[in-house]
Amino acid sequence: MAKKFKIKKGDRVVVTTGRDKGKTGEVLRVDRKDDRVLVQGVNIVQRHQRPTQFSPGGIDRKEAPIHISNVAHADPNDGSPTRVGWKMDGERKLRYAKRSGEMIDS
């Protein structure tokens, strides 16, 4: 059975620890098997690419996955880290920011 996380693809998150602490970005991918997320503009690494018939090679800069425990949802009001709660809206289960009470899901 797949693990359930409160962070989903497309969410705005804040990095809470590590060299990129304080940076915000959008979640591009969630890896449930390894408990990692790929965040746009965070944890940039350099990879040296050998030239091939189709690409010139060189140094490639890209995002690397970061552990899900090192990120938190960004509050929709002020962008600070917040925890997530659940509310029922009729038949739908929606997420909200506990810090401000704003809805994360539209």
Stockholm file with secondary structure:
# STOCKHOLM 1.0

chainA/1-106         MAKKFKIKKGDRVVVTTGRDKGKTGEVLRVDRKDDRVLVQGVNIVQRHQRPTQFSPGGIDRKEAPIHISNVAHADPNDGSPTRVGWKMDGERKLRYAKRSGEMIDS
#=GR chainA/1-106 SS CCCCCSCCTTCEEEECSSTTTTCEEEEEEEETTTTEEEETTSSEEEEEECCCSSCCCEEEEEECCEEGGGEEEECTTTCCEECEEEEEETTEEEEEETTTCCBSCC
#=GC SS_cons         CCCCCSCCTTCEEEECSSTTTTCEEEEEEEETTTTEEEETTSSEEEEEECCCSSCCCEEEEEECCEEGGGEEEECTTTCCEECEEEEEETTEEEEEETTTCCBSCC
//
